[in-house]
């Protein structure tokens, strides 16, 4: 069983997982983990949204009209109706393909916007001071990396999280952002390690409330946040191209939190 030595360290004899402030050398790994978690995995939000598009109302409508068109094409004895069936099936297929293409483009655009946003210059956005290769958090904001240390192997960044005080004007409120743990290392308490360090930093800087937002397709993440003390505060409809998408908000009172 893993033994927790500090809020930012986990050790089992063979390896150690530690949480430390972000370094400049983490930039490429942070971005690649972000892309893999949101786009590249089977259970990623992107993959789930693309699968959901297959059973969206507009998709069912195109399936129905394709079927009707094929029925007309092969069952009708009238040439004119058979041609109409071909046209109906072809048009419906084109609508389905175009909708799927535009939906995929929209999701990819959201990912690019996030990579070009706070993740473009993490040190600047999250107030991380860099000296040589080391970093430390100097403001209410902060960014931390979970790193795997194993004998004979190079340290490996396997997760991260950010605390952003720029998204709410109240100095006692900050946002948890960019919670990512590599798929290979999930269900090992690493997310909790990151959260502990983040909340410890928030308390030191008089941040009393920590909120976060996550999409309806991040089911496991929502369950995890509730398990760790975040309380649901509502949801916002951000549906796109007839596809139902909701952003769920959660809030945590940092003072008195213990886990």
C-alpha positions as CSV (number, residue, x, y, z in Angstrom):
1,X,0.0,0.0,0.0
2,X,1.3,3.5,-0.8
3,X,2.3,5.6,2.1
4,X,1.7,9.3,1.9
5,X,4.6,11.2,3.3
6,X,3.5,14.7,2.5
7,X,0.7,16.4,0.5
8,X,3.0,16.3,-2.5
9,X,4.7,13.0,-2.2
10,X,3.8,9.3,-2.6
11,X,6.2,6.4,-2.3
12,X,5.9,2.6,-2.6
13,X,9.6,1.5,-2.4
14,X,10.0,1.0,-6.2
15,X,9.0,4.5,-7.3
16,X,8.1,7.9,-6.0
17,X,5.4,10.3,-7.2
18,X,6.1,13.8,-6.2
19,X,4.3,17.1,-6.9
20,X,6.5,20.1,-7.6
21,X,6.1,23.6,-9.2
22,X,6.1,23.8,-13.0
23,X,9.4,24.2,-14.9
24,X,10.0,25.6,-18.3
25,X,11.2,22.1,-19.4
26,X,7.7,20.8,-18.7
27,X,6.0,22.8,-21.4
28,X,6.1,20.3,-24.2
29,X,5.0,17.4,-22.0
30,X,2.2,19.4,-20.5
31,X,0.8,20.2,-23.9
32,X,1.1,16.7,-25.2
33,X,-0.6,15.3,-22.1
34,X,-3.4,17.8,-22.5
35,X,-3.9,16.9,-26.2
36,X,-3.8,13.1,-25.4
37,X,-6.3,13.4,-22.5
38,X,-8.8,15.6,-24.4
39,X,-8.5,14.1,-27.9
40,X,-6.3,11.0,-28.1
41,X,-7.9,8.5,-25.7
42,X,-11.0,6.3,-26.2
43,X,-12.7,7.9,-23.1
44,X,-11.5,11.4,-23.9
45,X,-14.2,14.2,-24.1
46,X,-13.5,14.6,-27.8
47,X,-14.0,10.8,-28.5
48,X,-17.2,10.7,-26.4
49,X,-18.6,13.8,-28.1
50,X,-17.8,12.3,-31.6
51,X,-19.6,9.1,-30.6
52,X,-22.5,11.0,-29.2
53,X,-22.8,12.8,-32.6
54,X,-23.6,9.4,-34.1
55,X,-26.9,9.2,-32.1
56,X,-27.8,12.9,-32.1
57,X,-31.3,13.8,-33.3
58,X,-30.0,15.3,-36.5
59,X,-28.0,12.1,-37.2
60,X,-31.1,9.9,-36.6
61,X,-33.0,12.2,-39.1
62,X,-30.4,11.6,-41.8
63,X,-30.4,7.9,-41.1
64,X,-34.2,7.8,-41.6
65,X,-34.1,9.8,-44.8
66,X,-31.2,7.7,-46.2
67,X,-33.3,4.6,-45.5
68,X,-36.4,6.1,-47.2
69,X,-34.3,7.1,-50.2
70,X,-32.9,3.6,-50.5
71,X,-36.4,2.1,-50.2
72,X,-37.6,4.3,-53.0
73,X,-34.6,3.5,-55.1
74,X,-34.9,-0.2,-54.9
75,X,-38.7,-0.8,-54.4
76,X,-40.3,1.7,-56.7
77,X,-41.4,0.7,-60.2
78,X,-41.3,4.3,-61.4
79,X,-38.0,5.7,-62.7
80,X,-38.8,9.2,-61.5
81,X,-39.3,8.0,-58.0
82,X,-36.2,5.9,-58.1
83,X,-34.2,8.9,-59.1
84,X,-35.8,10.9,-56.3
85,X,-34.8,8.2,-53.9
86,X,-31.1,8.4,-55.0
87,X,-31.2,12.1,-54.6
88,X,-32.7,11.9,-51.1
89,X,-30.2,9.3,-49.9
90,X,-27.3,11.2,-51.4
91,X,-28.3,14.5,-49.9
92,X,-28.9,13.0,-46.5
93,X,-25.5,11.3,-46.6
94,X,-23.9,14.6,-47.5
95,X,-25.7,16.4,-44.6
96,X,-24.6,13.8,-42.1
97,X,-21.0,13.9,-43.3
98,X,-20.9,17.7,-43.3
99,X,-22.4,17.9,-39.8
100,X,-19.9,15.4,-38.5
101,X,-17.0,17.3,-40.2
102,X,-18.1,20.7,-38.9
103,X,-18.6,19.3,-35.4
104,X,-15.2,17.7,-35.4
105,X,-13.7,21.0,-36.6
106,X,-15.5,22.9,-33.8
107,X,-14.1,20.6,-31.1
108,X,-10.6,20.7,-32.6
109,X,-10.8,24.5,-32.6
110,X,-11.7,24.5,-28.9
111,X,-8.6,22.4,-28.1
112,X,-6.4,24.8,-30.2
113,X,-7.8,27.8,-28.4
114,X,-6.9,26.3,-25.0
115,X,-3.4,25.4,-26.2
116,X,-3.0,29.0,-27.4
117,X,-4.5,30.4,-24.2
118,X,-3.1,29.8,-20.7
119,X,-1.1,26.8,-21.9
120,X,0.9,28.9,-24.4
121,X,2.9,30.5,-21.6
122,X,2.2,28.7,-18.3
123,X,4.8,30.4,-16.3
124,X,3.5,33.9,-17.2
125,X,-0.2,33.0,-16.8
126,X,0.1,31.2,-13.5
127,X,2.7,33.4,-11.9
128,X,5.5,30.8,-11.8
129,X,9.0,32.3,-11.3
130,X,11.7,30.4,-13.0
131,X,15.4,30.4,-12.0
132,X,17.7,28.1,-14.0
133,X,15.5,25.0,-14.4
134,X,13.6,25.3,-11.1
135,X,10.3,27.0,-10.6
136,X,8.2,28.3,-7.7
137,X,4.8,29.8,-7.4
138,X,4.8,33.5,-6.3
139,X,1.1,34.5,-6.5
140,X,-2.3,33.3,-5.6
141,X,-2.2,31.4,-8.9
142,X,0.1,28.4,-9.4
143,X,0.8,25.4,-11.5
144,X,2.1,22.0,-10.3
145,X,3.4,18.9,-12.1
146,X,3.2,15.3,-10.8
147,X,6.5,13.6,-11.5
148,X,7.3,9.9,-11.4
149,X,10.8,9.1,-10.1
150,X,12.1,5.5,-10.5
151,X,15.5,4.1,-10.1
152,X,17.5,4.1,-13.3
153,X,14.9,6.1,-15.2
154,X,14.6,9.7,-16.1
155,X,11.9,11.7,-14.1
156,X,8.6,11.6,-16.0
157,X,5.9,14.2,-15.8
158,X,2.6,12.2,-15.6
159,X,0.1,14.9,-14.5
160,X,-0.5,18.5,-13.6
161,X,-3.0,21.0,-12.3
162,X,-3.3,24.8,-12.2
163,X,-4.9,27.3,-9.8
164,X,-6.0,30.5,-11.7
165,X,-7.0,33.7,-9.9
166,X,-7.5,35.7,-13.0
167,X,-10.9,34.3,-13.9
168,X,-12.8,35.8,-11.0
169,X,-12.4,39.4,-9.7
170,X,-12.9,38.3,-6.0
171,X,-9.4,37.9,-4.5
172,X,-10.8,35.1,-2.2
173,X,-11.8,33.0,-5.2
174,X,-9.7,31.1,-7.7
175,X,-10.3,28.4,-10.3
176,X,-8.9,24.9,-10.5
177,X,-7.9,24.4,-14.1
178,X,-6.1,21.8,-16.3
179,X,-6.4,18.8,-14.0
180,X,-4.7,16.1,-16.1
181,X,-3.3,12.7,-15.1
182,X,-1.8,10.4,-17.7
183,X,-4.1,7.4,-18.5
184,X,-1.4,5.0,-17.4
185,X,-1.3,6.4,-13.9
186,X,-4.9,7.0,-13.0
187,X,-6.6,5.5,-10.0
188,X,-3.4,5.7,-8.0
189,X,-4.3,8.8,-5.9
190,X,-2.2,11.2,-8.0
191,X,-5.1,13.6,-8.7
192,X,-5.6,13.8,-4.9
193,X,-1.9,14.6,-4.4
194,X,-2.2,17.5,-6.9
195,X,-5.4,18.7,-5.2
196,X,-3.8,18.6,-1.8
197,X,-0.9,20.8,-2.9
198,X,-3.2,23.2,-4.7
199,X,-5.5,23.6,-1.7
200,X,-2.5,24.1,0.6
201,X,-1.2,26.8,-1.7
202,X,-4.7,28.4,-1.9
203,X,-5.0,28.6,1.9
204,X,-1.5,30.2,2.3
205,X,-2.7,32.9,-0.1
206,X,-6.1,33.5,1.5
207,X,-8.1,31.9,-1.2
208,X,-11.3,30.7,0.4
209,X,-13.3,29.2,-2.5
210,X,-12.1,27.2,-5.4
211,X,-14.4,26.6,-8.4
212,X,-14.1,24.6,-11.5
213,X,-15.9,23.9,-14.7
214,X,-16.0,20.7,-16.7
215,X,-18.1,19.3,-19.6
216,X,-20.9,16.8,-19.4
217,X,-18.6,14.3,-21.3
218,X,-16.1,14.2,-18.4
219,X,-18.2,11.9,-16.3
220,X,-15.3,10.3,-14.2
221,X,-13.9,13.8,-13.5
222,X,-17.2,15.0,-12.2
223,X,-17.6,12.0,-9.9
224,X,-14.0,12.5,-8.6
225,X,-14.5,16.2,-7.8
226,X,-17.7,15.5,-5.9
227,X,-15.9,12.7,-4.0
228,X,-13.2,15.2,-3.1
229,X,-15.6,17.8,-1.7
230,X,-16.7,20.0,-4.6
231,X,-20.4,20.8,-4.7
232,X,-22.3,21.1,-7.9
233,X,-23.5,24.7,-8.6
234,X,-25.3,24.3,-11.9
235,X,-24.7,23.9,-15.5
236,X,-24.6,26.0,-18.7
237,X,-25.9,24.9,-22.1
238,X,-23.1,25.3,-24.6
239,X,-24.7,23.0,-27.3
240,X,-23.1,23.2,-30.7
241,X,-24.5,22.3,-34.1
242,X,-27.6,20.6,-32.6
243,X,-25.4,18.6,-30.2
244,X,-26.2,18.8,-26.5
245,X,-23.2,19.9,-24.5
246,X,-23.3,21.2,-20.9
247,X,-20.6,22.9,-18.8
248,X,-21.0,21.9,-15.1
249,X,-19.8,24.2,-12.3
250,X,-18.5,23.0,-8.9
251,X,-17.4,24.9,-5.8
252,X,-15.2,24.0,-2.9
253,X,-14.7,25.8,0.4
254,X,-11.0,25.5,1.0
255,X,-11.1,26.3,4.7
256,X,-11.7,23.1,6.7
257,X,-11.1,20.8,3.7
258,X,-9.3,17.6,4.7
259,X,-8.9,14.4,2.8
